[in-house]
Amino acid sequence: MEQSQKETSRIGVFICHCGINIGGVVNVPEVVEYAKTLPDVVYAEDNLYTCSSDGLNKIKESIAKYNLNRVIVASCTPRTHEPLFRATCEEAGVNKYLFEMANIREHCSWAHMHEHERATEKAKDIVRMAVAKARLLQPQTEPEIDVTPSALVIGGGISGIIAALCLADQRFKVSLVEKEPELGGMLRNLHKLYPTMQDASEGLEHFIQAVKSNKSIDVFTSTVVKEVKGFIGNFKVTLQKGNSETANLDIGTIVVATGATIFEPVGMYGYGEHENVITQLQLERLLKEGQLKKPEKVVMIQCVGSREEKGRTYCSRVCCMTALKNAMFIRELYPETDVYLLYRDLQTYGQHYEHHHREAQEKGIRFIKYAQEKPPEVVAGKNGKLEVNVYHALLGEQIKIESDLVVLSTPLIQHKDAKELSKMLKVPLGSDGFFFEAHVKLRPIEFATDGIYVCGTAHSPKDTAESVSQAFGVASRAAIPMALKRLRTEAITALVDEDLCSGCRICEAVCEYSAIEMQEKEGKQTSKVLEALCKGCGTCGASCPTGAITMRHFTDNQLVAQVRAAPQVAKEVTKHD
Amino acid sequence: MEANKSILVIGGGIAGIQASLDLASRGMKVYLVEKTPSIGGRMSQLDKTFPTMDCSMCILAPKMIECFRHPNITLLTYSEVKEVKGSAGNFRVKILKKPRFVDLEKCTGCGECAQHCPVEVPNEFDMGLGVRKAIYVPFPQAVPLKYTIDDENCIKCRLCQRMCKAGSIDYDQQPETIDLNVGAIVVATGFELFDARTRSEYGYGKYQNVLTSLEFERLLSASGPTGGHLLRLSDGRIPRRIAFIQCVGSRSLKGGVSYCSSACCVYATKEGILIREHNPECEVYVFYNDLKVFGKGFQEFVNRAKDEWGVKYVRALPGEVVEDPKTGDLTIWYEDTTENVTKNMKADIVVLCPALVPRVASKELAGILGLELDEFGFMKSKDPLFAPVDTNRPGIYICGYCQGPKDIPESVAQASGSAARAAEVIIVATGKEAH
C-alpha cells in the first residue's frame, strides 16, 4: 500500500566531519562518493560542521536546487541535533518526518578511533541503512487538540485548596471536589502546625474562605467523582452528590489531591485494649479541644506500623516532628509531666526540624532509642497504669516506665477508595499504596498519562509545608496545557488495522499511557488508538499477536528495509536470493 | 513580546531548568542566567540518582537541551546578575556577561582547540580530581556546547586560535552588560559543600584517601577522572573497604551548621550500592547518627542496600581518622553507641558527607535582590508553611536548595511552584491568558 502511494524519492545526503571528531577517523569524502551510488540518492556532500549556520544553509539550498524530498544527515546523535535538522527541512518546505539521521560519530568514529579503514566501511553501512529507510519515509502530521481551560481538583484538603487557588489566580476555572461535607481534610484534625506552631484551624480557615469567595472556583462538597472519560484537554467528568444528584463537567486537566488517612494500630501495644493507649492523631484532637487531662507520665512510641520489615516498609515522614511538637506542648501545658519519646531514627531533617529536636531536649523530653529487633512492650500495670518496657539502645539497659498515657505514632496510609479512583483515571498506585508518579526524580507531581497530576499526601506522606509546596507545583504543571489552549500531539502514533485486529485486548493492557480503548464495530470488538494520548512507544505494536498494529514512521516495511541493508543481513540475502 | 511578559531565572541547575521550562512551555519568555559556562548544576555532577539508580546525566541532558533549543528561553551562561531595580511586573535588571573569548555563534564545540591547549588546570567539574585545559567545556554534555577560555590560566600562546577551523577565538572580547526588563524573578542558586577541612580530625585536605562525597561521586562516574574505575587516588590500588562518615559539619553545634542536610544518608546509601556494583569484594560501612529515611522509597532503598547489596551501617560518630603515612591506609576511631566502647576500623578510602550549605555568593545576590536570608543563609520564605516559594519581595520567588535542604524531586516540584507564582505576576501585569 505504502509503495504505491510513494512519490519518487529524491534523497540528499549530508555527511559531517564534525571537525576532527568524525573526519579524523572516517574518510568522509569516500563515504560521500559511496552515498552517491545508493538508490534514489541524487545529491551528496560533506560539511565541516553540518550543524553550523553554513551547513544548514547548504541543506536548504540543495533542497531547492536538486528538488530533494528526503534528507539524510550523517553526523552525531539525533538526541541533540535531530530537531535542528528537522526544522531546517521544514524551512525549506520538506516535511520534517522525511528527514533521517545516521549516527556516524557515537556509533562509529568515537567507537573505532584507531581503525580508520574499518570505521570508513562502517560509516558506509550506516549511511546505506539510513538510505534504505529514507526511501520509504512518509510525511506525517501532528494533530492538534483544543484544551478546555478548566481544571478539576479532587480533594479539598490543604493541597487541593492551594492548588485550586493558584490555578484560579492564573485565571482558570476550577472545580474543587471534596467527599466530606466540609473542606479542610487532615488539617481539620490538627492542633498546631510545625515549624511555625501556628494554629492549624487559623491557617486553614483563611484558605477555606478564600476558596469559597473565589468566583473562579466551584466547590462541590459531599461529592465524589463518578466517571472520567476522554483525555487531556477534553475530559468528560461526572460528579455525584449523595445518591442521586449528578453534574457533568468538561475538564482540561485533573489534579489528584485526595490526601491520606491514618493507620489504626488495633492489637498493637495494647491499642483497643487499654483506653489510655491512643494514637498521635487522637492526642492531637485532645490538645486541639483542650481535653487532655494532666498525665503524670506520657510515653510516645514511634514507627508503630511503619518502617516494618514486611508490609508497610515506608517511613511516614511526619510522625517524628508531630511527636516532638506534641511532646513539647504537653510539657508547656503540664510542666510536671514527664514525656518519653521512644524512637528508632529521629527524622528531624531540613533547616527547621533539628532545631525543634534540640528545643525538645532542653524542655526535658526524654529520648530513648530502641532497636527494631527489640521493640517496646506495653502491659497493664498497677492502679490502672500502663507499664512500658523498653531496651535503651544507647545506655544498653532495660528500662521500665510507669505511664498513664501511651501515644502511638502511626503512619499515613492511602484511603481505601483510592483503588477505585486509580482505575477510573487509569493512573497507578505504588506498592506502598500511594499514587505513583511518572518519574520519581524528574516528573514527581504528574502521571505518565497526560493531563493528570498529583500532590500532597496522596503521593506519599508529607507535612503541611511540603504538601503546599507540591500543590503550587501542580498548579504550574496543570496550567501549562490550559495556557496553551491548543496542544500539538505526537505524529508518531500507533495505527490499528481493524480487519486484522482480533480484539484480544493485549495492546490495551500493555499501554502505559492508557491510549488504547476498545470499540465495537459491526459486531466486532477492535482496539482503537486515542491519538492524543499515544506516545508512539511501540509497545502495543510489538505485542500485537496478529500484526494489526503499525507504528507510523517506524513501519515494518521501513524497518525491514533498513535491516536488510545491514551488512551481515545484506550478505545473507545475496547468498540466498 | 512585551518586556514585562518575561521572567528572569537565576541559576541553571535542575530547579532553574525546571522553572524555565514550565514558564517557557506555556508561552512566557524566560532569561535563564547561569554564572558558570554551562547549565546543569549539581545534578550534572552526579553519577546515579537514588532510589531509582537512574544515570543522572542521562535524565538531565534532555532537559538541558530543551532549555537550549526552546524558542522562549534565552540562555545567558557565564553571566551574573549585578543590579535589580523596580518591582513586581516591572523589574529592571543588569546582567554582566563575562567574556569567554570564544564567539558563541561560531564555536561548534568540536574540541580541537582543547586538544592543542598546553595548559592543564584542576577540573572544577571533577571537584579538582581531574584536569582540564585553559580552553574548555566543563563536561562533554555541556549546554551550550561552546568553549570558554579561562583567562586566569591562559598563557596567550594562541595555539587554539590557530587550530580553530571555525575562527571562533576572540581574545578581544570584553565584558558586556545586558539590560533586561522582566515581570518576575525566580531564584534557584542551589548549594555548595561545607568545607570539610575545618573538621581537621577527619584529615580531609591532609590525607589523599579522604574524599568528600561529591569528589567520590566523580570517582564513581564513567565521565570522571578515572573513567569510572574505582581506584585509590594515592596509589591506584583497588580499594577493599570504604567507609562513609555522615553529618560532617551538619547537625552540629561545634562548627558547621546545626541543621540536617536531608540528602546525605540516602546518597551515601546510593554510593554504597554503586561501590558494591563496581566491586562486590569491596566492603562498605556507613557511620551514621540517625538514618534519615523520610522520603518516598528511601527506607526501602536502605533495606535493599543492606539486604541485597551488603552495605553495613554503624551507628557511631567517628572521632578521628588517622593515616598510615607509609601505606595511605586509614584508621577510623569511633565510639560504638550501641555497645558504648571505643573501636577502630581500617579503611582504604574514607568518604565524608559534609553539610550542604547555601552558596556563599548567594548572600551577595540576596543583597542585590533585596531578599531576606534565614540564620543559615538560605533564602527566606515569606511563610514556611503556606507561602514556601514567596519571599519578602513580591514578584521574586525561590526554589530548590537555596530555599532549604531538599532532594531532586522536591526541587523539581518546588521549581514548578515558583513558576506558577511567577506566571501569576505576568498574567496580572499583562492581563493576558484570561479566560
Interface residues (C-beta under 8 A of the other chain):
Chain A: C18 G19 I20 N21 L48 Y49 C51 S52 S53 R79 T80 P83 L84 P149 I162 C166 D169 Q170 R171 F172 K173 L193 P195 T196 Q198 G203 F207 R307 T313 Y314 C315 R317 D345 L346 Q347 T348 Y349 G350 Q351 H352 Y353 E354 H355 R358 A371 A393 L394 L395 G396 D432 F434 H439 V440 K441 L442 R443 P444 I445 C455 H459 S460 T464 A465 E466 V468 S469 Q470 A471 F472 G473 V474 A475 S476 R477 A479 I480 A483 L484
Chain B: I14 Q18 D22 S25 R26 G27 T49 P51 T52 D54 I59 L60 A61 P62 K63 I65 R69 E105 K106 T108 C110 G111 E112 Q115 K165 A166 R251 S258 Y259 C260 S262 D290 L291 K292 V293 F294 G295 K296 G297 F298 Q299 E300 N303 T337 T338 E339 N340 D374 F376 F378 D383 P384 L385 F386 P388 V389 G404 P405 K406 I408 P409 E410 V412 A413 Q414 A415 S416 G417 S418 A419 A420 R421 A423 E424 I427 E433 A434 H435
